[in-house]
């Protein structure tokens, strides 16, 4: 017999014959195979299942990563705006910077006691002074300053006003409050979103404590503020945003609780001078968290690949059983062997199995005994 084909022993009560597996004679009740039972069709089925699994996995991964990637992209845009602001300020002459600074201080004096309303409910607040939008418009895009809070890794531009478009670029200065300067009596309010999809603005203000120091940078003045009050108020209560005689305040305002936004979180700091070092973050550096997230992502991808491989193996086994009408309950199971000749797998039908069809590893076919 040729050694280039796989064979199976088929034994009845009185005789045993050897037939090739490829002849499709393993099943006495079936001599032909339908198209869907062919091994090549099984391969196509496995391939399609693999593609579907990959697409589903990628869609899920995209949904999971979108907020993180979008937040990173938007934060980079904010950082670019800050870099441009610093570059423009560096090109101004000392006389120009002094004139802009004095104009801002004069604006605060003219403002007096402001009329305040919640910035998240009343977006179209008219400026009390027509020249508000021209005051400290350094870049021509409405950016007047930027706020730097190293403890929570926040560095965001501060724009004029609090309309929807402005609050998606960074933070907004409430038009009816004072502009941050070194005047002895003023109260400026800077507001930013919490929980905006694809953005990280004032989401982590809850991590700040009394005594922490943050900065507001206007032109080349790096003004430092030490937190002395943290409050949660209802939107209609603006008493804590009013100026106090002889005190220079800046309050950071955002919505709370996260996702509900029924109240407002106020983090107030009083002016302690310029170039006072801000509070630095404690604990695990942020880059370590990103590395851990990347490791978890790689583990998830590896687990998915292994799961798909194992599933494809199971599907292949099922398709082979269907192709050759193998019944695992009767012990039918083709196993590869290190057979003689071509080395292809052969199978044997045990005489004591139901229907005389129990496939086992029998090596190369031998003579009937």
C-alpha positions as CSV (number, residue, x, y, z in Angstrom):
1,X,0.0,0.0,0.0
2,X,1.2,3.5,-0.7
3,X,2.6,5.4,2.2
4,X,1.4,8.8,0.8
5,X,-2.2,8.4,2.0
6,X,-3.9,8.1,5.4
7,X,-5.6,4.9,6.2
8,X,-8.2,3.6,8.6
9,X,-8.9,0.1,9.8
10,X,-12.5,-1.1,9.4
11,X,-13.3,-4.3,11.1
12,X,-16.5,-6.3,11.3
13,X,-17.2,-9.4,13.3
14,X,-15.5,-11.6,10.6
15,X,-13.0,-9.5,8.8
16,X,-11.0,-6.3,8.9
17,X,-10.2,-4.2,5.9
18,X,-8.0,-1.1,5.5
19,X,-9.5,1.8,3.6
20,X,-8.1,5.4,2.9
21,X,-9.5,8.1,5.1
22,X,-9.7,10.4,2.0
23,X,-12.2,8.0,0.4
24,X,-14.9,9.3,2.7
25,X,-15.9,5.7,3.7
26,X,-15.6,6.1,7.5
27,X,-19.3,6.6,7.7
28,X,-21.2,3.6,6.4
29,X,-24.3,5.7,6.0
30,X,-22.7,8.5,4.1
31,X,-20.6,8.3,1.0
32,X,-20.6,12.0,-0.1
33,X,-19.9,15.3,1.7
34,X,-21.9,18.4,1.4
35,X,-20.2,21.7,0.5
36,X,-20.4,23.0,4.0
37,X,-18.7,20.0,5.5
38,X,-15.6,20.3,3.4
39,X,-12.4,21.2,5.3
40,X,-11.7,24.2,3.0
41,X,-15.1,25.6,4.0
42,X,-14.2,25.1,7.6
43,X,-11.1,27.2,7.0
44,X,-13.1,30.0,5.5
45,X,-15.5,29.9,8.4
46,X,-12.7,30.2,10.9
47,X,-11.2,33.1,8.9
48,X,-14.5,35.0,8.9
49,X,-15.0,34.4,12.6
50,X,-11.5,35.7,13.3
51,X,-12.2,38.9,11.3
52,X,-15.4,39.4,13.2
53,X,-13.7,38.9,16.6
54,X,-11.0,41.4,15.6
55,X,-13.5,44.0,14.5
56,X,-15.5,43.7,17.7
57,X,-12.3,43.9,19.8
58,X,-11.1,47.0,18.0
59,X,-14.5,48.7,18.3
60,X,-14.5,48.0,22.1
61,X,-10.9,49.1,22.4
62,X,-11.6,52.4,20.6
63,X,-14.6,53.1,22.8
64,X,-12.4,52.5,25.9
65,X,-9.5,54.6,24.7
66,X,-11.4,57.5,23.1
67,X,-11.8,59.6,26.3
68,X,-8.1,59.2,27.1
69,X,-6.8,59.9,23.6
70,X,-9.2,62.8,23.1
71,X,-8.2,64.3,26.5
72,X,-4.6,64.0,25.5
73,X,-5.1,65.7,22.1
74,X,-7.2,68.5,23.6
75,X,-4.7,69.0,26.4
76,X,-1.9,69.3,23.8
77,X,-4.0,72.0,22.0
78,X,-4.3,73.9,25.3
79,X,-0.5,73.6,25.9
80,X,0.2,74.9,22.4
81,X,-2.0,78.0,23.1
82,X,0.0,78.6,26.3
83,X,3.3,78.3,24.4
84,X,2.0,80.8,21.8
85,X,0.9,83.2,24.6
86,X,4.4,83.0,26.2
87,X,6.0,83.6,22.9
88,X,3.9,86.6,22.1
89,X,4.6,88.1,25.6
90,X,8.3,87.6,25.2
91,X,8.2,89.7,22.0
92,X,6.4,92.6,23.6
93,X,8.5,95.6,24.7
94,X,8.6,96.5,28.4
95,X,6.6,99.6,27.6
96,X,3.9,97.5,25.9
97,X,3.6,95.1,28.8
98,X,3.5,97.9,31.3
99,X,0.7,99.6,29.4
100,X,-1.4,96.4,29.2
101,X,-0.8,95.7,32.9
102,X,-1.8,99.2,34.0
103,X,-4.9,99.0,31.7
104,X,-6.0,95.8,33.5
105,X,-5.5,97.3,36.9
106,X,-7.6,100.4,35.8
107,X,-10.3,98.1,34.5
108,X,-10.6,96.4,38.0
109,X,-10.9,99.8,39.7
110,X,-13.7,100.9,37.3
111,X,-15.5,97.6,37.8
112,X,-16.2,98.2,41.5
113,X,-18.6,95.7,43.0
114,X,-19.6,93.3,40.3
115,X,-23.0,91.8,39.6
116,X,-22.6,88.0,39.6
117,X,-24.6,85.2,38.1
118,X,-23.9,81.5,37.7
119,X,-21.7,81.1,34.5
120,X,-23.1,77.7,33.7
121,X,-26.7,78.8,33.6
122,X,-26.3,82.3,32.1
123,X,-23.8,82.1,29.3
124,X,-24.6,85.4,27.6
125,X,-23.4,87.9,30.3
126,X,-22.8,91.3,28.9
127,X,-19.6,93.0,29.9
128,X,-20.0,95.8,32.4
129,X,-17.4,97.8,30.5
130,X,-17.4,97.7,26.7
131,X,-13.6,97.4,26.6
132,X,-13.6,94.2,28.6
133,X,-12.8,92.0,25.6
134,X,-9.9,94.2,24.6
135,X,-8.3,94.2,28.0
136,X,-5.3,91.8,28.1
137,X,-6.2,90.3,24.7
138,X,-2.6,89.3,24.2
139,X,-3.0,86.8,21.3
140,X,-6.0,88.3,19.6
141,X,-7.9,85.1,20.4
142,X,-9.3,86.3,23.7
143,X,-6.6,84.6,25.9
144,X,-5.8,86.9,28.9
145,X,-3.8,84.6,31.1
146,X,-3.3,81.0,32.1
147,X,-3.7,79.1,35.3
148,X,-1.0,76.7,36.6
149,X,-1.9,74.1,39.3
150,X,1.1,71.7,39.4
151,X,-0.4,69.6,42.2
152,X,-3.1,68.2,39.9
153,X,-1.1,68.5,36.7
154,X,-3.4,71.3,35.3
155,X,-2.1,74.1,33.1
156,X,-4.9,75.8,31.1
157,X,-5.4,79.0,29.2
158,X,-7.9,81.6,30.6
159,X,-10.1,83.2,28.0
160,X,-12.5,86.2,28.2
161,X,-16.0,85.1,29.1
162,X,-17.7,81.8,29.7
163,X,-19.7,80.8,26.6
164,X,-19.8,77.2,25.5
165,X,-17.1,77.5,22.8
166,X,-14.7,79.2,25.3
167,X,-15.2,76.5,27.9
168,X,-14.3,73.8,25.5
169,X,-10.9,75.4,24.7
170,X,-9.8,75.9,28.3
171,X,-11.1,77.9,31.2
172,X,-13.1,81.1,31.2
173,X,-12.9,84.3,33.2
174,X,-16.4,85.5,34.4
175,X,-16.8,88.8,32.7
176,X,-18.4,90.5,35.7
177,X,-15.5,89.7,38.1
178,X,-12.1,91.3,38.4
179,X,-9.2,90.5,36.2
180,X,-6.3,89.0,38.2
181,X,-3.8,91.7,39.0
182,X,-2.0,92.8,42.2
183,X,-4.6,95.4,43.2
184,X,-5.2,95.3,46.9
185,X,-9.0,94.7,46.6
186,X,-10.4,92.4,43.9
187,X,-12.0,89.0,43.4
188,X,-11.5,87.3,40.1
189,X,-13.3,84.1,39.2
190,X,-12.0,81.5,36.8
191,X,-14.4,78.7,35.8
192,X,-13.9,75.4,34.0
193,X,-15.8,72.2,33.2
194,X,-15.8,69.0,35.1
195,X,-16.7,65.8,33.3
196,X,-16.6,67.2,29.7
197,X,-16.2,64.3,27.3
198,X,-12.8,64.2,25.8
199,X,-11.4,66.9,28.1
200,X,-9.8,67.3,31.4
201,X,-10.2,70.8,32.9
202,X,-11.1,71.3,36.5
203,X,-12.0,67.6,37.1
204,X,-9.4,67.2,39.8
205,X,-10.0,70.3,41.8
206,X,-11.4,68.1,44.6
207,X,-7.8,66.9,45.3
208,X,-6.7,70.4,46.3
209,X,-6.4,71.2,50.0
210,X,-6.2,74.4,52.1
211,X,-2.6,75.7,52.1
212,X,-1.9,74.5,48.5
213,X,-0.5,77.1,46.2
214,X,-1.4,77.7,42.5
215,X,-0.4,80.3,40.0
216,X,-2.2,82.7,37.6
217,X,0.2,84.0,34.9
218,X,-0.7,87.3,33.4
219,X,1.8,88.7,30.9
220,X,5.2,88.1,32.7
221,X,3.6,88.3,36.1
222,X,3.5,84.9,37.9
223,X,1.1,85.6,40.7
224,X,0.8,83.0,43.4
225,X,-2.3,82.2,45.4
226,X,-2.6,80.2,48.6
227,X,-5.9,78.3,49.1
228,X,-7.8,79.4,52.2
229,X,-11.3,78.3,51.4
230,X,-13.0,75.3,49.8
231,X,-16.8,75.4,49.6
232,X,-19.7,73.7,47.8
233,X,-22.6,76.0,47.1
234,X,-25.9,76.0,45.1
235,X,-25.7,77.9,41.8
236,X,-27.8,80.8,43.1
237,X,-25.5,81.6,46.0
238,X,-22.9,84.1,44.8
239,X,-22.1,85.7,48.2
240,X,-18.7,83.9,48.3
241,X,-17.7,85.4,45.0
242,X,-18.0,89.0,46.1
243,X,-14.9,91.1,46.7
244,X,-13.7,91.8,50.2
245,X,-12.1,95.1,51.1
246,X,-8.3,94.8,51.3
247,X,-8.2,91.2,50.0
248,X,-7.0,90.0,46.7
249,X,-8.7,86.7,45.8
250,X,-9.0,84.4,42.8
251,X,-11.6,81.6,43.0
252,X,-11.5,78.5,40.8
253,X,-15.1,77.4,40.1
254,X,-16.5,74.2,38.6
255,X,-19.6,71.9,38.7
256,X,-20.1,69.2,41.3
257,X,-20.9,66.3,41.9
258,X,-19.3,64.7,39.0
259,X,-21.9,63.9,36.3
260,X,-24.7,65.5,38.3
261,X,-23.6,69.1,38.4
262,X,-26.3,70.3,40.8
263,X,-23.8,72.4,42.9
264,X,-20.7,74.4,42.4
265,X,-17.3,73.8,43.9
266,X,-15.4,76.9,44.9
267,X,-11.6,76.8,45.6
268,X,-10.5,80.2,46.7
269,X,-6.9,81.4,47.1
270,X,-5.5,84.7,48.4
271,X,-2.6,86.6,46.7
272,X,0.7,85.9,48.4
273,X,3.1,87.6,45.9
274,X,4.8,86.7,42.6
275,X,7.0,83.7,41.8
276,X,6.2,81.8,45.0
277,X,6.7,78.1,44.3
278,X,3.4,76.3,43.7
279,X,2.5,73.1,45.5
280,X,4.0,70.1,43.7
281,X,2.2,66.7,43.2
282,X,2.8,63.9,45.7
283,X,2.6,60.2,45.4
284,X,3.1,58.3,42.2
285,X,4.1,60.4,39.2
286,X,1.5,60.7,36.5
287,X,3.8,59.1,33.9
288,X,3.9,55.9,36.0
289,X,0.1,55.6,35.8
290,X,0.3,55.9,32.0
291,X,2.8,53.1,31.8
292,X,0.6,50.9,34.0
293,X,-2.3,51.6,31.7
294,X,-0.2,50.7,28.7
295,X,0.8,47.4,30.3
296,X,-2.8,46.6,31.1
297,X,-3.7,47.3,27.5
298,X,-1.0,45.0,26.2
299,X,-2.2,42.3,28.5
300,X,-5.7,42.7,27.3
301,X,-4.6,42.4,23.7
302,X,-2.5,39.3,24.4
303,X,-5.4,37.7,26.2
304,X,-7.7,38.4,23.3
305,X,-5.2,36.9,20.8
306,X,-4.9,33.8,22.9
307,X,-8.6,33.5,23.3
308,X,-9.2,33.8,19.5
309,X,-6.5,31.2,18.8
310,X,-8.1,28.7,21.2
311,X,-11.5,29.4,19.8
312,X,-10.3,28.8,16.3
313,X,-8.8,25.5,17.3
314,X,-12.1,24.4,18.8
315,X,-13.9,25.4,15.7
316,X,-11.5,23.5,13.5
317,X,-11.9,20.4,15.6
318,X,-15.7,20.7,15.3
319,X,-15.5,21.2,11.6
320,X,-13.3,18.1,11.2
321,X,-15.7,16.0,13.2
322,X,-18.6,17.1,11.0
323,X,-16.6,16.6,7.8
324,X,-15.8,12.9,8.7
325,X,-18.9,12.2,10.8
326,X,-16.8,11.6,13.9
327,X,-18.6,11.0,17.2
328,X,-16.5,11.8,20.3
329,X,-18.9,9.8,22.5
330,X,-17.8,6.7,20.6
331,X,-14.2,7.6,20.9
332,X,-13.8,8.9,17.3
333,X,-10.8,11.2,17.4
334,X,-8.2,11.5,14.6
335,X,-4.8,12.1,16.1
336,X,-1.6,13.0,14.3
337,X,1.2,10.5,14.5
338,X,4.8,10.1,13.6
339,X,3.9,7.4,11.1
340,X,6.1,5.8,8.5
341,X,6.3,6.8,4.9
342,X,4.9,10.3,4.4
343,X,4.3,10.8,8.2
344,X,0.6,11.6,7.7
345,X,-1.9,10.7,10.4
346,X,-3.8,7.4,10.2
347,X,-6.7,6.1,12.3
348,X,-7.9,2.7,13.4
349,X,-11.5,1.5,13.9
350,X,-11.7,-0.7,16.9
351,X,-13.9,-3.8,16.5
352,X,-15.6,-3.4,19.9
353,X,-16.9,0.2,19.2
354,X,-20.5,0.8,18.1
355,X,-20.8,0.4,14.3
356,X,-17.2,-0.7,14.1
357,X,-16.0,3.0,13.9
358,X,-13.7,4.0,16.7
359,X,-10.8,6.1,15.4
360,X,-7.5,6.0,17.3
361,X,-3.9,6.7,16.6
362,X,-2.6,3.5,14.9
363,X,0.5,4.7,13.1
364,X,1.1,3.5,9.6
365,X,-1.4,0.9,8.3
366,X,-0.4,-2.7,8.8
367,X,-1.7,-6.0,7.5
368,X,-5.0,-7.3,8.9
369,X,-4.7,-9.7,11.7
